[in-house]
Amino acid sequence: MAGGGNFMHRVISYVVNELVVDRLANSPAFQRFAVRTSKRIEDISSIAEKKRQELAEQMKEISKNMESKN
């Protein structure tokens, strides 16, 4: 009995997921949200990469300064 219930749950879950995905895929509002979110994530990733590079440069400078003092 539990196996049959589990199967039905999976079927219903699949159907609901397909309906939700289909509706979202065809929703202009959701598409705008997805594009804005994607752009924001790209921007944040770009800023994080720049900061990482700046930090790496600062660490090189600190390391050079420490070596020249010794």
All heavy atoms as TSV, in Angstrom:
chain	resi	resn	atom	element	x	y	z
A	1	MET	N	N	0.821	-1.198	0.000
A	1	MET	CA	C	0.000	0.000	0.000
A	1	MET	C	C	0.860	1.256	0.000
A	1	MET	O	O	0.600	2.192	-0.736
A	1	MET	CB	C	-0.922	-0.020	1.232
A	1	MET	CG	C	-1.988	1.018	1.182
A	1	MET	SD	S	-3.268	0.485	0.032
A	1	MET	CE	C	-4.555	1.536	0.484
A	2	ALA	N	N	1.924	1.262	0.820
A	2	ALA	CA	C	2.781	2.440	0.904
A	2	ALA	C	C	3.481	2.687	-0.434
A	2	ALA	O	O	3.654	3.819	-0.840
A	2	ALA	CB	C	3.815	2.283	2.015
A	3	GLY	N	N	3.850	1.609	-1.119
A	3	GLY	CA	C	4.513	1.759	-2.414
A	3	GLY	C	C	3.610	2.415	-3.431
A	3	GLY	O	O	4.023	3.284	-4.187
A	4	GLY	N	N	2.318	2.029	-3.452
A	4	GLY	CA	C	1.364	2.628	-4.375
A	4	GLY	C	C	1.127	4.098	-4.075
A	4	GLY	O	O	1.024	4.926	-4.970
A	5	GLY	N	N	1.062	4.429	-2.799
A	5	GLY	CA	C	0.877	5.817	-2.385
A	5	GLY	C	C	2.075	6.661	-2.776
A	5	GLY	O	O	1.940	7.806	-3.211
A	6	ASN	N	N	3.243	6.092	-2.625
A	6	ASN	CA	C	4.470	6.799	-2.986
A	6	ASN	C	C	4.503	7.070	-4.488
A	6	ASN	O	O	4.874	8.154	-4.919
A	6	ASN	CB	C	5.689	5.985	-2.550
A	6	ASN	CG	C	6.979	6.761	-2.712
A	6	ASN	OD1	O	6.979	7.988	-2.687
A	6	ASN	ND2	N	8.067	6.040	-2.881
A	7	PHE	N	N	4.077	6.086	-5.274
A	7	PHE	CA	C	4.043	6.251	-6.727
A	7	PHE	C	C	3.067	7.351	-7.123
A	7	PHE	O	O	3.372	8.213	-7.945
A	7	PHE	CB	C	3.670	4.921	-7.408
A	7	PHE	CG	C	3.517	5.058	-8.891
A	7	PHE	CD1	C	4.635	5.199	-9.701
A	7	PHE	CD2	C	2.258	5.069	-9.484
A	7	PHE	CE1	C	4.501	5.341	-11.074
A	7	PHE	CE2	C	2.111	5.211	-10.852
A	7	PHE	CZ	C	3.237	5.342	-11.649
A	8	MET	N	N	1.881	7.326	-6.528
A	8	MET	CA	C	0.873	8.348	-6.834
A	8	MET	C	C	1.374	9.735	-6.444
A	8	MET	O	O	1.173	10.709	-7.163
A	8	MET	CB	C	-0.456	8.047	-6.121
A	8	MET	CG	C	-1.255	6.946	-6.778
A	8	MET	SD	S	-1.595	7.289	-8.529
A	8	MET	CE	C	-2.676	8.685	-8.400
A	9	HIS	N	N	2.030	9.812	-5.300
A	9	HIS	CA	C	2.586	11.093	-4.861
A	9	HIS	C	C	3.590	11.605	-5.893
A	9	HIS	O	O	3.585	12.790	-6.236
A	9	HIS	CB	C	3.251	10.949	-3.486
A	9	HIS	CG	C	3.985	12.167	-3.054
A	9	HIS	ND1	N	3.351	13.327	-2.661
A	9	HIS	CD2	C	5.313	12.434	-2.985
A	9	HIS	CE1	C	4.247	14.247	-2.368
A	9	HIS	NE2	N	5.445	13.728	-2.544
A	10	ARG	N	N	4.439	10.709	-6.399
A	10	ARG	CA	C	5.434	11.104	-7.396
A	10	ARG	C	C	4.772	11.553	-8.689
A	10	ARG	O	O	5.207	12.526	-9.310
A	10	ARG	CB	C	6.415	9.959	-7.650
A	10	ARG	CG	C	7.370	9.781	-6.490
A	10	ARG	CD	C	8.245	8.565	-6.553
A	10	ARG	NE	N	8.787	8.283	-7.858
A	10	ARG	CZ	C	9.399	7.147	-8.169
A	10	ARG	NH1	N	9.530	6.201	-7.263
A	10	ARG	NH2	N	9.861	6.952	-9.374
A	11	VAL	N	N	3.720	10.865	-9.112
A	11	VAL	CA	C	3.002	11.238	-10.337
A	11	VAL	C	C	2.358	12.612	-10.173
A	11	VAL	O	O	2.502	13.491	-11.028
A	11	VAL	CB	C	1.943	10.176	-10.712
A	11	VAL	CG1	C	1.025	10.692	-11.811
A	11	VAL	CG2	C	2.620	8.880	-11.142
A	12	ILE	N	N	1.671	12.818	-9.057
A	12	ILE	CA	C	1.011	14.107	-8.810
A	12	ILE	C	C	2.055	15.219	-8.716
A	12	ILE	O	O	1.893	16.290	-9.294
A	12	ILE	CB	C	0.144	14.036	-7.534
A	12	ILE	CG1	C	-1.051	13.120	-7.789
A	12	ILE	CG2	C	-0.312	15.421	-7.099
A	12	ILE	CD1	C	-1.829	12.752	-6.544
A	13	SER	N	N	3.134	14.945	-8.019
A	13	SER	CA	C	4.209	15.930	-7.883
A	13	SER	C	C	4.777	16.292	-9.258
A	13	SER	O	O	5.011	17.474	-9.553
A	13	SER	CB	C	5.310	15.368	-6.983
A	13	SER	OG	O	6.358	16.288	-6.867
A	14	TYR	N	N	4.980	15.295	-10.102
A	14	TYR	CA	C	5.502	15.530	-11.452
A	14	TYR	C	C	4.544	16.404	-12.256
A	14	TYR	O	O	4.954	17.381	-12.894
A	14	TYR	CB	C	5.737	14.202	-12.175
A	14	TYR	CG	C	6.121	14.365	-13.618
A	14	TYR	CD1	C	7.411	14.701	-13.973
A	14	TYR	CD2	C	5.168	14.202	-14.635
A	14	TYR	CE1	C	7.769	14.869	-15.303
A	14	TYR	CE2	C	5.509	14.368	-15.963
A	14	TYR	CZ	C	6.817	14.695	-16.293
A	14	TYR	OH	O	7.156	14.872	-17.602
A	15	VAL	N	N	3.261	16.073	-12.221
A	15	VAL	CA	C	2.257	16.827	-12.984
A	15	VAL	C	C	2.205	18.277	-12.489
A	15	VAL	O	O	2.206	19.214	-13.284
A	15	VAL	CB	C	0.874	16.157	-12.905
A	15	VAL	CG1	C	-0.211	17.053	-13.477
A	15	VAL	CG2	C	0.900	14.807	-13.637
A	16	VAL	N	N	2.178	18.472	-11.186
A	16	VAL	CA	C	2.136	19.826	-10.624
A	16	VAL	C	C	3.394	20.596	-11.027
A	16	VAL	O	O	3.310	21.755	-11.447
A	16	VAL	CB	C	1.977	19.786	-9.085
A	16	VAL	CG1	C	2.200	21.161	-8.473
A	16	VAL	CG2	C	0.600	19.253	-8.721
A	17	ASN	N	N	4.550	19.951	-10.916
A	17	ASN	CA	C	5.798	20.615	-11.306
A	17	ASN	C	C	5.771	21.011	-12.777
A	17	ASN	O	O	6.195	22.115	-13.136
A	17	ASN	CB	C	7.006	19.718	-11.030
A	17	ASN	CG	C	7.342	19.656	-9.564
A	17	ASN	OD1	O	6.969	20.534	-8.788
A	17	ASN	ND2	N	8.039	18.610	-9.168
A	18	GLU	N	N	5.289	20.135	-13.628
A	18	GLU	CA	C	5.221	20.448	-15.056
A	18	GLU	C	C	4.299	21.632	-15.317
A	18	GLU	O	O	4.612	22.504	-16.120
A	18	GLU	CB	C	4.754	19.225	-15.861
A	18	GLU	CG	C	5.800	18.148	-15.996
A	18	GLU	CD	C	7.052	18.629	-16.716
A	18	GLU	OE1	O	6.935	19.209	-17.813
A	18	GLU	OE2	O	8.155	18.433	-16.172
A	19	LEU	N	N	3.150	21.659	-14.643
A	19	LEU	CA	C	2.214	22.773	-14.816
A	19	LEU	C	C	2.840	24.090	-14.353
A	19	LEU	O	O	2.730	25.114	-15.026
A	19	LEU	CB	C	0.917	22.512	-14.049
A	19	LEU	CG	C	0.020	21.408	-14.608
A	19	LEU	CD1	C	-1.146	21.147	-13.655
A	19	LEU	CD2	C	-0.500	21.790	-15.994
A	20	VAL	N	N	3.498	24.063	-13.201
A	20	VAL	CA	C	4.129	25.279	-12.666
A	20	VAL	C	C	5.234	25.751	-13.601
A	20	VAL	O	O	5.301	26.933	-13.953
A	20	VAL	CB	C	4.680	25.025	-11.241
A	20	VAL	CG1	C	5.554	26.179	-10.782
A	20	VAL	CG2	C	3.534	24.808	-10.270
A	21	VAL	N	N	6.090	24.835	-14.034
A	21	VAL	CA	C	7.188	25.205	-14.932
A	21	VAL	C	C	6.632	25.760	-16.242
A	21	VAL	O	O	7.112	26.775	-16.754
A	21	VAL	CB	C	8.120	23.992	-15.192
A	21	VAL	CG1	C	9.078	24.264	-16.333
A	21	VAL	CG2	C	8.880	23.640	-13.925
A	22	ASP	N	N	5.605	25.141	-16.774
A	22	ASP	CA	C	5.005	25.609	-18.027
A	22	ASP	C	C	4.428	27.010	-17.858
A	22	ASP	O	O	4.636	27.890	-18.695
A	22	ASP	CB	C	3.915	24.636	-18.482
A	22	ASP	CG	C	3.375	24.993	-19.857
A	22	ASP	OD1	O	4.203	25.122	-20.781
A	22	ASP	OD2	O	2.149	25.160	-19.989
A	23	ARG	N	N	3.722	27.234	-16.773
A	23	ARG	CA	C	3.128	28.557	-16.523
A	23	ARG	C	C	4.213	29.604	-16.347
A	23	ARG	O	O	4.112	30.716	-16.860
A	23	ARG	CB	C	2.238	28.520	-15.277
A	23	ARG	CG	C	1.019	27.667	-15.439
A	23	ARG	CD	C	-0.188	28.513	-15.869
A	23	ARG	NE	N	-1.267	27.705	-16.386
A	23	ARG	CZ	C	-2.134	27.013	-15.682
A	23	ARG	NH1	N	-2.037	26.986	-14.374
A	23	ARG	NH2	N	-3.093	26.326	-16.268
A	24	LEU	N	N	5.264	29.271	-15.590
A	24	LEU	CA	C	6.342	30.238	-15.369
A	24	LEU	C	C	7.088	30.534	-16.665
A	24	LEU	O	O	7.445	31.678	-16.933
A	24	LEU	CB	C	7.312	29.727	-14.307
A	24	LEU	CG	C	6.790	29.714	-12.874
A	24	LEU	CD1	C	7.835	29.122	-11.950
A	24	LEU	CD2	C	6.372	31.095	-12.415
A	25	ALA	N	N	7.300	29.505	-17.467
A	25	ALA	CA	C	8.022	29.691	-18.729
A	25	ALA	C	C	7.262	30.620	-19.663
A	25	ALA	O	O	7.866	31.339	-20.455
A	25	ALA	CB	C	8.254	28.343	-19.406
A	26	ASN	N	N	5.954	30.635	-19.561
A	26	ASN	CA	C	5.134	31.465	-20.443
A	26	ASN	C	C	4.696	32.780	-19.795
A	26	ASN	O	O	3.894	33.503	-20.362
A	26	ASN	CB	C	3.904	30.677	-20.901
A	26	ASN	CG	C	4.308	29.533	-21.810
A	26	ASN	OD1	O	5.140	29.695	-22.687
A	26	ASN	ND2	N	3.737	28.367	-21.573
A	27	SER	N	N	5.243	33.072	-18.626
A	27	SER	CA	C	4.861	34.286	-17.906
A	27	SER	C	C	5.860	35.410	-18.177
A	27	SER	O	O	7.015	35.323	-17.765
A	27	SER	CB	C	4.807	34.002	-16.401
A	27	SER	OG	O	4.762	35.198	-15.686
A	28	PRO	N	N	5.437	36.476	-18.866
A	28	PRO	CA	C	6.351	37.600	-19.112
A	28	PRO	C	C	6.896	38.215	-17.819
A	28	PRO	O	O	8.068	38.582	-17.758
A	28	PRO	CB	C	5.492	38.615	-19.865
A	28	PRO	CG	C	4.394	37.813	-20.473
A	28	PRO	CD	C	4.140	36.687	-19.506
A	29	ALA	N	N	6.075	38.286	-16.783
A	29	ALA	CA	C	6.531	38.854	-15.512
A	29	ALA	C	C	7.643	37.998	-14.918
A	29	ALA	O	O	8.655	38.518	-14.434
A	29	ALA	CB	C	5.363	38.969	-14.536
A	30	PHE	N	N	7.461	36.672	-14.946
A	30	PHE	CA	C	8.499	35.789	-14.411
A	30	PHE	C	C	9.760	35.870	-15.257
A	30	PHE	O	O	10.871	35.857	-14.733
A	30	PHE	CB	C	8.012	34.341	-14.334
A	30	PHE	CG	C	9.061	33.421	-13.777
A	30	PHE	CD1	C	9.333	33.399	-12.429
A	30	PHE	CD2	C	9.798	32.601	-14.624
A	30	PHE	CE1	C	10.323	32.583	-11.917
A	30	PHE	CE2	C	10.781	31.775	-14.121
A	30	PHE	CZ	C	11.046	31.760	-12.759
A	31	GLN	N	N	9.606	35.978	-16.574
A	31	GLN	CA	C	10.766	36.081	-17.452
A	31	GLN	C	C	11.557	37.353	-17.144
A	31	GLN	O	O	12.791	37.331	-17.101
A	31	GLN	CB	C	10.343	36.036	-18.912
A	31	GLN	CG	C	9.835	34.672	-19.324
A	31	GLN	CD	C	9.234	34.656	-20.710
A	31	GLN	OE1	O	9.194	35.675	-21.396
A	31	GLN	NE2	N	8.752	33.500	-21.128
A	32	ARG	N	N	10.849	38.476	-16.924
A	32	ARG	CA	C	11.538	39.723	-16.560
A	32	ARG	C	C	12.275	39.550	-15.235
A	32	ARG	O	O	13.425	39.971	-15.092
A	32	ARG	CB	C	10.543	40.884	-16.468
A	32	ARG	CG	C	10.084	41.390	-17.811
A	32	ARG	CD	C	9.305	42.683	-17.688
A	32	ARG	NE	N	8.120	42.584	-16.835
A	32	ARG	CZ	C	6.932	42.182	-17.236
A	32	ARG	NH1	N	6.724	41.850	-18.500
A	32	ARG	NH2	N	5.917	42.127	-16.388
A	33	PHE	N	N	11.599	38.916	-14.268
A	33	PHE	CA	C	12.228	38.659	-12.973
A	33	PHE	C	C	13.485	37.811	-13.145
A	33	PHE	O	O	14.536	38.110	-12.564
A	33	PHE	CB	C	11.232	37.947	-12.052
A	33	PHE	CG	C	11.871	37.303	-10.857
A	33	PHE	CD1	C	12.257	38.073	-9.774
A	33	PHE	CD2	C	12.098	35.939	-10.831
A	33	PHE	CE1	C	12.853	37.483	-8.666
A	33	PHE	CE2	C	12.691	35.342	-9.734
A	33	PHE	CZ	C	13.071	36.119	-8.651
A	34	ALA	N	N	13.392	36.761	-13.951
A	34	ALA	CA	C	14.529	35.864	-14.163
A	34	ALA	C	C	15.696	36.595	-14.823
A	34	ALA	O	O	16.851	36.416	-14.432
A	34	ALA	CB	C	14.101	34.663	-15.006
A	35	VAL	N	N	15.394	37.431	-15.803
A	35	VAL	CA	C	16.456	38.176	-16.489
A	35	VAL	C	C	17.106	39.171	-15.529
A	35	VAL	O	O	18.333	39.281	-15.481
A	35	VAL	CB	C	15.902	38.889	-17.747
A	35	VAL	CG1	C	16.906	39.877	-18.308
A	35	VAL	CG2	C	15.514	37.863	-18.800
A	36	ARG	N	N	16.288	39.889	-14.759
A	36	ARG	CA	C	16.837	40.853	-13.789
A	36	ARG	C	C	17.708	40.140	-12.762
A	36	ARG	O	O	18.800	40.607	-12.425
A	36	ARG	CB	C	15.715	41.600	-13.065
A	36	ARG	CG	C	15.129	42.750	-13.812
A	36	ARG	CD	C	14.289	43.652	-12.903
A	36	ARG	NE	N	13.418	42.937	-11.984
A	36	ARG	CZ	C	12.160	42.605	-12.221
A	36	ARG	NH1	N	11.585	42.921	-13.370
A	36	ARG	NH2	N	11.453	41.963	-11.319
A	37	THR	N	N	17.230	39.011	-12.268
A	37	THR	CA	C	17.975	38.262	-11.265
A	37	THR	C	C	19.285	37.751	-11.847
A	37	THR	O	O	20.339	37.845	-11.215
A	37	THR	CB	C	17.134	37.083	-10.731
A	37	THR	OG1	O	15.926	37.612	-10.187
A	37	THR	CG2	C	17.866	36.305	-9.668
A	38	SER	N	N	19.238	37.233	-13.053
A	38	SER	CA	C	20.445	36.734	-13.706
A	38	SER	C	C	21.458	37.858	-13.891
A	38	SER	O	O	22.648	37.692	-13.626
A	38	SER	CB	C	20.089	36.114	-15.061
A	38	SER	OG	O	21.243	35.698	-15.730
A	39	LYS	N	N	20.976	39.022	-14.326
A	39	LYS	CA	C	21.860	40.178	-14.529
A	39	LYS	C	C	22.476	40.602	-13.204
A	39	LYS	O	O	23.669	40.895	-13.132
A	39	LYS	CB	C	21.051	41.329	-15.153
A	39	LYS	CG	C	21.827	42.594	-15.354
A	39	LYS	CD	C	22.802	42.478	-16.501
A	39	LYS	CE	C	23.421	43.829	-16.791
A	39	LYS	NZ	N	24.858	43.799	-16.753
A	40	ARG	N	N	21.662	40.620	-12.152
A	40	ARG	CA	C	22.174	40.999	-10.832
A	40	ARG	C	C	23.255	40.029	-10.369
A	40	ARG	O	O	24.288	40.447	-9.828
A	40	ARG	CB	C	21.019	41.008	-9.824
A	40	ARG	CG	C	20.933	42.296	-9.050
A	40	ARG	CD	C	19.773	42.301	-8.084
A	40	ARG	NE	N	18.609	42.883	-8.727
A	40	ARG	CZ	C	17.370	42.488	-8.560
A	40	ARG	NH1	N	17.083	41.488	-7.767
A	40	ARG	NH2	N	16.381	43.078	-9.185
A	41	ILE	N	N	23.029	38.738	-10.578
A	41	ILE	CA	C	24.017	37.729	-10.173
A	41	ILE	C	C	25.301	37.913	-10.969
A	41	ILE	O	O	26.406	37.823	-10.414
A	41	ILE	CB	C	23.442	36.306	-10.331
A	41	ILE	CG1	C	22.356	36.073	-9.280
A	41	ILE	CG2	C	24.537	35.246	-10.218
A	41	ILE	CD1	C	21.560	34.803	-9.482
A	42	GLU	N	N	25.190	38.177	-12.268
A	42	GLU	CA	C	26.384	38.434	-13.081
A	42	GLU	C	C	27.139	39.653	-12.569
A	42	GLU	O	O	28.372	39.633	-12.475
A	42	GLU	CB	C	25.993	38.650	-14.543
A	42	GLU	CG	C	25.582	37.400	-15.276
A	42	GLU	CD	C	25.128	37.692	-16.698
A	42	GLU	OE1	O	25.493	38.747	-17.255
A	42	GLU	OE2	O	24.394	36.862	-17.256
A	43	ASP	N	N	26.406	40.725	-12.258
A	43	ASP	CA	C	27.041	41.945	-11.748
A	43	ASP	C	C	27.769	41.677	-10.434
A	43	ASP	O	O	28.903	42.108	-10.245
A	43	ASP	CB	C	26.003	43.056	-11.544
A	43	ASP	CG	C	25.439	43.583	-12.852
A	43	ASP	OD1	O	26.014	43.291	-13.928
A	43	ASP	OD2	O	24.400	44.285	-12.805
A	44	ILE	N	N	27.106	40.964	-9.527
A	44	ILE	CA	C	27.712	40.658	-8.231
A	44	ILE	C	C	28.951	39.786	-8.423
A	44	ILE	O	O	29.984	40.009	-7.786
A	44	ILE	CB	C	26.692	39.980	-7.294
A	44	ILE	CG1	C	25.628	41.005	-6.883
A	44	ILE	CG2	C	27.364	39.369	-6.078
A	44	ILE	CD1	C	24.421	40.412	-6.195
A	45	SER	N	N	28.880	38.815	-9.326
A	45	SER	CA	C	30.029	37.944	-9.592
A	45	SER	C	C	31.193	38.750	-10.150
A	45	SER	O	O	32.349	38.538	-9.783
A	45	SER	CB	C	29.651	36.835	-10.570
A	45	SER	OG	O	28.717	35.969	-9.995
A	46	SER	N	N	30.887	39.692	-11.034
A	46	SER	CA	C	31.915	40.542	-11.624
A	46	SER	C	C	32.582	41.410	-10.553
A	46	SER	O	O	33.806	41.529	-10.506
A	46	SER	CB	C	31.296	41.419	-12.716
A	46	SER	OG	O	32.245	42.308	-13.230
A	47	ILE	N	N	31.772	42.004	-9.690
A	47	ILE	CA	C	32.312	42.833	-8.605
A	47	ILE	C	C	33.169	41.985	-7.679
A	47	ILE	O	O	34.261	42.403	-7.276
A	47	ILE	CB	C	31.163	43.515	-7.827
A	47	ILE	CG1	C	30.490	44.570	-8.710
A	47	ILE	CG2	C	31.664	44.127	-6.533
A	47	ILE	CD1	C	29.178	45.100	-8.157
A	48	ALA	N	N	32.705	40.788	-7.348
A	48	ALA	CA	C	33.459	39.894	-6.464
A	48	ALA	C	C	34.798	39.524	-7.092
A	48	ALA	O	O	35.825	39.488	-6.397
A	48	ALA	CB	C	32.650	38.632	-6.166
A	49	GLU	N	N	34.828	39.278	-8.390
A	49	GLU	CA	C	36.081	38.941	-9.075
A	49	GLU	C	C	37.044	40.126	-9.041
A	49	GLU	O	O	38.235	39.963	-8.789
A	49	GLU	CB	C	35.803	38.521	-10.519
A	49	GLU	CG	C	37.037	38.165	-11.315
A	49	GLU	CD	C	37.844	37.021	-10.747
A	49	GLU	OE1	O	37.287	36.182	-10.015
A	49	GLU	OE2	O	39.065	36.965	-11.039
A	50	LYS	N	N	36.535	41.333	-9.276
A	50	LYS	CA	C	37.389	42.528	-9.210
A	50	LYS	C	C	37.964	42.698	-7.817
A	50	LYS	O	O	39.152	43.000	-7.657
A	50	LYS	CB	C	36.598	43.780	-9.604
A	50	LYS	CG	C	36.305	43.883	-11.075
A	50	LYS	CD	C	35.478	45.128	-11.374
A	50	LYS	CE	C	35.029	45.133	-12.824
A	50	LYS	NZ	N	34.072	46.211	-13.093
A	51	LYS	N	N	37.129	42.526	-6.801
A	51	LYS	CA	C	37.591	42.663	-5.412
A	51	LYS	C	C	38.638	41.601	-5.091
A	51	LYS	O	O	39.621	41.873	-4.404
A	51	LYS	CB	C	36.420	42.564	-4.431
A	51	LYS	CG	C	35.458	43.710	-4.516
A	51	LYS	CD	C	36.102	45.000	-4.054
A	51	LYS	CE	C	35.132	46.153	-4.104
A	51	LYS	NZ	N	35.775	47.436	-3.795
A	52	ARG	N	N	38.429	40.388	-5.602
A	52	ARG	CA	C	39.400	39.317	-5.360
A	52	ARG	C	C	40.748	39.679	-5.968
A	52	ARG	O	O	41.809	39.494	-5.353
A	52	ARG	CB	C	38.890	37.996	-5.945
A	52	ARG	CG	C	39.754	36.789	-5.576
A	52	ARG	CD	C	39.405	35.561	-6.392
A	52	ARG	NE	N	39.699	35.713	-7.796
A	52	ARG	CZ	C	40.942	35.664	-8.321
A	52	ARG	NH1	N	41.984	35.478	-7.557
A	52	ARG	NH2	N	41.128	35.797	-9.622
A	53	GLN	N	N	40.714	40.231	-7.194
A	53	GLN	CA	C	41.950	40.630	-7.852
A	53	GLN	C	C	42.633	41.771	-7.098
A	53	GLN	O	O	43.848	41.771	-6.929
A	53	GLN	CB	C	41.680	41.035	-9.302
A	53	GLN	CG	C	41.326	39.863	-10.192
A	53	GLN	CD	C	40.908	40.287	-11.596
A	53	GLN	OE1	O	40.745	41.471	-11.878
A	53	GLN	NE2	N	40.718	39.320	-12.468
A	54	GLU	N	N	41.834	42.744	-6.646
A	54	GLU	CA	C	42.401	43.850	-5.870
A	54	GLU	C	C	43.054	43.333	-4.595
A	54	GLU	O	O	44.153	43.769	-4.231
A	54	GLU	CB	C	41.314	44.863	-5.513
A	54	GLU	CG	C	40.815	45.677	-6.684
A	54	GLU	CD	C	39.614	46.552	-6.325
A	54	GLU	OE1	O	39.281	46.663	-5.123
A	54	GLU	OE2	O	39.011	47.118	-7.255
A	55	LEU	N	N	42.384	42.414	-3.920
A	55	LEU	CA	C	42.917	41.843	-2.691
A	55	LEU	C	C	44.210	41.074	-2.966
A	55	LEU	O	O	45.178	41.179	-2.208
A	55	LEU	CB	C	41.881	40.930	-2.037
A	55	LEU	CG	C	42.241	40.361	-0.675
A	55	LEU	CD1	C	42.507	41.475	0.320
A	55	LEU	CD2	C	41.129	39.459	-0.171
A	56	ALA	N	N	44.240	40.334	-4.065
A	56	ALA	CA	C	45.455	39.591	-4.432
A	56	ALA	C	C	46.607	40.558	-4.677
A	56	ALA	O	O	47.745	40.312	-4.243
A	56	ALA	CB	C	45.200	38.727	-5.669
A	57	GLU	N	N	46.334	41.679	-5.353
A	57	GLU	CA	C	47.371	42.692	-5.591
A	57	GLU	C	C	47.856	43.301	-4.275
A	57	GLU	O	O	49.047	43.505	-4.081
A	57	GLU	CB	C	46.848	43.793	-6.525
A	57	GLU	CG	C	46.669	43.350	-7.954
A	57	GLU	CD	C	47.971	42.919	-8.612
A	57	GLU	OE1	O	49.010	43.574	-8.392
A	57	GLU	OE2	O	47.955	41.912	-9.338
A	58	GLN	N	N	46.912	43.591	-3.388
A	58	GLN	CA	C	47.289	44.157	-2.086
A	58	GLN	C	C	48.151	43.171	-1.300
A	58	GLN	O	O	49.126	43.573	-0.655
A	58	GLN	CB	C	46.036	44.520	-1.282
A	58	GLN	CG	C	45.302	45.717	-1.825
A	58	GLN	CD	C	43.979	45.965	-1.118
A	58	GLN	OE1	O	43.571	45.204	-0.239
A	58	GLN	NE2	N	43.307	47.046	-1.504
A	59	MET	N	N	47.809	41.897	-1.371
A	59	MET	CA	C	48.592	40.884	-0.661
A	59	MET	C	C	50.003	40.787	-1.243
A	59	MET	O	O	50.974	40.620	-0.505
A	59	MET	CB	C	47.896	39.518	-0.725
A	59	MET	CG	C	46.592	39.461	0.052
A	59	MET	SD	S	46.771	39.874	1.785
A	59	MET	CE	C	47.629	38.432	2.374
A	60	LYS	N	N	50.128	40.927	-2.578
A	60	LYS	CA	C	51.456	40.924	-3.202
A	60	LYS	C	C	52.277	42.101	-2.700
A	60	LYS	O	O	53.454	41.962	-2.382
A	60	LYS	CB	C	51.334	41.003	-4.730
A	60	LYS	CG	C	50.965	39.726	-5.403
A	60	LYS	CD	C	50.943	39.923	-6.911
A	60	LYS	CE	C	50.325	38.760	-7.631
A	60	LYS	NZ	N	50.206	39.004	-9.073
A	61	GLU	N	N	51.638	43.284	-2.634
A	61	GLU	CA	C	52.327	44.483	-2.154
A	61	GLU	C	C	52.772	44.308	-0.707
A	61	GLU	O	O	53.902	44.656	-0.359
A	61	GLU	CB	C	51.421	45.710	-2.287
A	61	GLU	CG	C	51.227	46.185	-3.702
A	61	GLU	CD	C	52.540	46.619	-4.367
A	61	GLU	OE1	O	53.357	47.299	-3.709
A	61	GLU	OE2	O	52.749	46.235	-5.524
A	62	ILE	N	N	51.886	43.778	0.121
A	62	ILE	CA	C	52.238	43.554	1.540
A	62	ILE	C	C	53.398	42.586	1.625
A	62	ILE	O	O	54.349	42.797	2.396
A	62	ILE	CB	C	51.016	43.038	2.324
A	62	ILE	CG1	C	49.979	44.156	2.448
A	62	ILE	CG2	C	51.412	42.511	3.678
A	62	ILE	CD1	C	48.630	43.702	3.001
A	63	SER	N	N	53.344	41.546	0.812
A	63	SER	CA	C	54.416	40.535	0.830
A	63	SER	C	C	55.741	41.167	0.392
A	63	SER	O	O	56.779	40.926	1.008
A	63	SER	CB	C	54.034	39.394	-0.107
A	63	SER	OG	O	55.027	38.410	-0.108
A	64	LYS	N	N	55.714	41.990	-0.653
A	64	LYS	CA	C	56.930	42.674	-1.126
A	64	LYS	C	C	57.487	43.577	-0.025
A	64	LYS	O	O	58.688	43.620	0.212
A	64	LYS	CB	C	56.649	43.492	-2.378
A	64	LYS	CG	C	56.478	42.687	-3.617
A	64	LYS	CD	C	56.180	43.606	-4.814
A	64	LYS	CE	C	55.810	42.819	-6.047
A	64	LYS	NZ	N	55.405	43.691	-7.145
A	65	ASN	N	N	56.598	44.336	0.629
A	65	ASN	CA	C	57.017	45.239	1.691
A	65	ASN	C	C	57.635	44.466	2.848
A	65	ASN	O	O	58.620	44.919	3.433
A	65	ASN	CB	C	55.846	46.092	2.180
A	65	ASN	CG	C	55.405	47.094	1.157
A	65	ASN	OD1	O	56.141	47.435	0.234
A	65	ASN	ND2	N	54.181	47.593	1.312
A	66	MET	N	N	57.072	43.329	3.187
A	66	MET	CA	C	57.599	42.517	4.298
A	66	MET	C	C	58.984	41.988	3.922
A	66	MET	O	O	59.876	41.982	4.763
A	66	MET	CB	C	56.644	41.358	4.582
A	66	MET	CG	C	55.280	41.764	5.053
A	66	MET	SD	S	55.268	42.348	6.724
A	66	MET	CE	C	54.847	40.840	7.556
A	67	GLU	N	N	59.164	41.569	2.654
A	67	GLU	CA	C	60.455	41.029	2.230
A	67	GLU	C	C	61.511	42.134	2.208
A	67	GLU	O	O	62.667	41.911	2.561
A	67	GLU	CB	C	60.330	40.399	0.841
A	67	GLU	CG	C	59.580	39.095	0.837
A	67	GLU	CD	C	59.353	38.536	-0.552
A	67	GLU	OE1	O	59.891	39.096	-1.514
A	67	GLU	OE2	O	58.629	37.531	-0.659
A	68	SER	N	N	61.146	43.322	1.779
A	68	SER	CA	C	62.128	44.411	1.693
A	68	SER	C	C	62.550	44.907	3.076
A	68	SER	O	O	63.645	45.407	3.246
A	68	SER	CB	C	61.566	45.578	0.859
A	68	SER	OG	O	60.476	46.178	1.525
A	69	LYS	N	N	61.709	44.738	4.090
A	69	LYS	CA	C	62.051	45.145	5.451
A	69	LYS	C	C	63.000	44.144	6.106
A	69	LYS	O	O	63.724	44.491	7.011
A	69	LYS	CB	C	60.796	45.306	6.301
A	69	LYS	CG	C	59.982	46.511	5.915
A	69	LYS	CD	C	58.760	46.662	6.794
A	69	LYS	CE	C	57.964	47.884	6.364
A	69	LYS	NZ	N	56.773	48.075	7.184
A	70	ASN	N	N	62.984	42.899	5.624
A	70	ASN	CA	C	63.842	41.868	6.216
A	70	ASN	C	C	65.169	41.857	5.606
A	70	ASN	O	O	65.927	42.191	5.053
A	70	ASN	CB	C	63.226	40.482	6.060
A	70	ASN	CG	C	61.999	40.319	6.943
A	70	ASN	OD1	O	61.878	41.001	7.938
A	70	ASN	ND2	N	61.112	39.439	6.569
